[in-house]
């Protein structure tokens, strides 16, 4: 399902969209442990892990990640 399939959601104000997203996340959180990784997701994870092992300096620390996110929000 895509947002384009839900025109009534697209027309909501930003605050209501965020509230809906939070409610959906809370609902889905109960099911997260039962989700299985798809073959495509496993492949992507394996590729990213291999890239990290080749060059660990490519990874960001938690602080670096937060700084990048903060910078993008400006």
C-alpha positions in Angstrom: 0.0 0.0 0.0 1.2 3.5 -0.8 0.2 6.9 0.3 -1.2 7.6 -3.1 -3.8 4.9 -2.4 -5.1 6.9 0.5 -6.1 10.3 -0.7 -7.9 11.1 2.5 -4.6 10.7 4.4 -2.7 12.9 1.8 -5.1 15.7 2.5 -4.6 15.7 6.3 -2.6 18.6 7.9 1.0 17.7 8.8 0.2 17.4 12.5 -2.5 14.8 11.9 -0.3 12.9 9.5 2.4 12.7 12.3 -0.2 11.6 14.8 -1.4 8.9 12.4 2.2 7.8 11.7 2.8 7.5 15.4 -0.3 5.5 15.9 0.6 3.2 13.1 4.1 2.7 14.4 2.8 1.9 17.9 0.4 -0.7 16.4 3.1 -2.2 14.2 5.6 -2.3 17.1 3.7 -5.2 18.6 4.3 -7.3 15.5 8.0 -6.4 14.8 9.4 -9.5 16.5 7.3 -11.8 14.3 8.6 -10.2 11.1 11.0 -12.1 9.0 13.8 -10.6 6.9 13.1 -10.9 3.2 15.8 -12.3 0.9 16.1 -8.8 -0.6 16.6 -7.2 2.8 19.1 -9.9 3.8 21.1 -9.2 0.7 21.1 -5.5 1.4 22.2 -6.1 5.0 24.9 -8.5 3.8 26.2 -5.9 1.3 26.3 -3.1 3.9 28.0 -5.3 6.4 30.6 -6.3 3.9 31.2 -2.7 3.0 31.7 -1.9 6.7 34.1 -4.8 7.1 36.1 -3.5 4.1 36.3 0.0 5.5 35.0 0.6 9.0 35.8 4.3 8.7 32.7 4.6 6.5 30.5 4.0 9.5 29.2 6.9 11.6 29.2 7.1 15.4 25.9 7.8 17.0 27.0 11.4 17.6 28.1 11.9 14.0 24.7 10.5 12.8 22.8 12.9 15.1 24.9 15.8 13.9 24.1 14.9 10.2 20.4 14.7 10.9 20.4 18.0 12.8 22.3 19.6 9.9 19.8 18.3 7.4 16.9 19.7 9.4 18.2 23.3 9.1 
